């Protein structure tokens, strides 16, 4: 990662921007328990949910999972 690039958003930061675990669960189509388990494990947002979060919260996919969506390819 370049020194000027921001680190990827953690799931905790995504939950903060969404306002609640419930909102993230709704966006992802999963249960609050699933989101809570991911948080407790310190997991990244699963790849299958990145685009839904991008659309719902306006967070660029490259900020959520730069390992999957590098900024130079995401536009």
C-alpha positions, -999 to 999 in steps of 0.1 A, spaced: 0 0 0 13 34 -10 20 57 20 -6 82 8 -34 57 4 -59 52 32 -62 18 47 -94 -1 37 -125 6 58 -130 -19 85 -164 -35 90 -168 -15 122 -163 17 102 -189 5 77 -214 -2 105 -207 33 119 -214 49 85 -246 28 81 -257 37 116 -264 2 129 -257 -35 126 -293 -39 115 -288 -15 86 -257 -34 74 -276 -67 77 -305 -53 57 -281 -41 30 -263 -74 28 -294 -95 31 -282 -114 61 -289 -115 98 -277 -91 125 -261 -121 141 -240 -127 109 -227 -91 109 -220 -93 147 -200 -126 142 -180 -110 114 -172 -80 137 -162 -102 166 -138 -121 143 -124 -89 129 -133 -100 94 -135 -79 63 -168 -74 46 -174 -105 25 -168 -99 -12 -204 -108 -21 -217 -78 -2 -192 -51 -14 -213 -38 -43 -245 -37 -22 -228 -16 4 -213 7 -22 -247 14 -37 -265 18 -4 -239 38 15 -220 55 -13 -187 41 -1 -164 33 -31 -157 -4 -35 -120 3 -36 -123 18 -1 -140 -13 12 -120 -41 -4 -89 -27 -22 -76 -63 -25 -105 -71 -48 -111 -36 -63 -78 -17 -67 -83 20 -69 -65 23 -103 -89 -3 -118 -121 9 -100 -121 42 -117 
